[in-house]
Each structure stands twice: as structure tokens, then as C-alpha cells.
Amino acid sequence: MLVMDGAGPVAARTLDVGPGGMAAIIAEPVPTGKQGKVLFELFYDGSAHIIEARVSVSHCIFSSAGFKVGLTFLQLDMAVSSAISKFMR
């Protein structure tokens, strides 16, 4: 789920996650530079974990499945950074 500042939540399908950010597909475009938060699930250590992080939109382009949005993590806390590292192993 993606929640941009000043807007309601929108469904997002995660495409890729890394230590610096993530890519997702959403139904409507969002402007580059807009900030908000993202909530998504990561599976590691045998269970699902809910991740919440502040993000900034780095790009948003039309694709066949909707709009592909690149999100840069902002001030990622250690717990979230650790969770992403565990997921990537």
C-alpha cells in the first residue's frame, strides 16, 4: 500500500525491493518528488513481516500494467534496514 502525503491509501504491487528503495505498480500516476509512506510484506525467517517506511517518488512511468513508480527510502530505521537485508539473503 502506498500513502502519499495529503492523499488516501492506494493499492500497490511490489516489483522489486532493495536497500535504497523499491519499485511498485499503481493504478494512477504520482508526481516525482512527492513524499509519503509505503507498507508492504516481506517474507523471511519463515514468516511474513509488515514493513513501513517513508519514501520519495524518484520516477513514475506508464507501463502495460499501470504506472511503475520508483520509491527511494527516506531515513530508513535500523529495524527496517535489517529486515530488507534478511529478505535479500
C-alpha positions in Angstrom: 0.0 0.0 0.0 1.2 3.5 -0.9 0.0 6.5 1.1 1.3 9.8 -0.3 1.2 12.9 2.0 -2.2 14.5 1.8 -3.8 11.6 0.0 -5.6 8.4 0.8 -4.1 4.9 0.5 -3.7 3.3 -2.9 -3.1 -0.4 -3.7 0.5 -1.1 -4.9 2.0 -4.3 -6.2 5.7 -4.6 -5.3 8.1 -5.4 -8.2 11.5 -5.1 -6.5 12.9 -4.2 -3.1 16.5 -3.2 -2.2 18.4 -1.4 0.5 17.8 2.1 -1.1 14.2 1.8 -2.3 11.7 -0.2 -4.2 9.6 -0.3 -7.4 5.8 -0.9 -7.5 2.9 -0.8 -9.8 0.0 1.5 -9.0 -3.2 2.5 -10.9 -2.7 6.3 -11.1 0.4 8.4 -11.6 2.1 10.3 -8.8 4.5 13.3 -9.3 8.2 12.9 -9.0 9.5 14.3 -5.6 6.2 13.6 -3.8 6.7 12.0 -0.4 4.7 9.6 1.6 4.9 6.2 3.2 4.8 2.6 1.9 3.6 -0.5 3.7 4.4 -3.9 2.3 5.1 -7.5 3.4 8.5 -9.2 3.3 8.8 -13.0 3.9 12.0 -14.0 5.7 12.9 -16.3 8.6 9.9 -18.4 7.8 7.2 -15.8 8.3 5.7 -12.6 6.9 6.8 -9.2 8.3 5.0 -5.9 7.7 7.4 -3.1 6.7 6.5 0.6 6.9 8.9 3.2 5.5 8.9 6.9 4.4 9.5 7.3 0.7 10.0 9.8 -2.1 9.0 9.2 -5.7 12.0 9.1 -7.9 10.1 8.3 -11.1 6.7 7.3 -12.4 6.2 5.9 -15.9 3.3 4.3 -17.7 3.5 0.6 -18.2 1.2 -2.1 -19.6 0.1 -3.0 -16.0 -0.4 0.6 -14.7 2.2 3.1 -13.6 5.6 1.9 -12.5 6.8 4.0 -9.6 10.3 4.1 -8.2 10.4 4.9 -4.5 13.5 6.0 -2.6 13.5 5.2 1.1 13.9 8.2 3.4 15.6 7.9 6.8 15.3 4.2 6.9 15.4 3.0 10.5 17.7 0.1 11.5 14.9 -2.4 12.0 13.6 -1.9 8.5 17.1 -1.9 7.0 17.8 -5.2 8.8 14.5 -6.7 7.6 15.3 -5.8 4.0 18.9 -7.3 4.4 17.4 -10.5 5.7 14.9 -10.7 2.9 17.7 -10.2 0.3 19.8 -13.1 1.5 
